[in-house]
Amino acid sequence: MTSAEDTPPQTICPECQGDNLYAHGGINARGGYGPDLLPGTSGVFSSAKMQTIVCRDCGLIRFYATRETLARITPDNGWRKTR
């Protein structure tokens, strides 16, 4: 579930400037039939987790990797810095 530590400090929607935002945590980054959204961050028996924030005013959805998942975003796992 969502913890205060993993919830992004977002209170205003960047799309519509509404304040009707809802958060949910513990969403798997690798679904059974979908793509692996964070490759290299999941284990054999566990999937990387994401937090989701959705604006009920305009429908914008944003996904955020949890701190535990961010620690696994490394060049060794195939990730590269864009700058």
ABEGO torsion letter per residue (X at the ends): XBBAAABBBBABBAAAGBABBBBBBGBBABBAABBBABBGABBAABBBBBBBBBBAAAGBBBBBBBAAAAAABBAAAGBBBAX
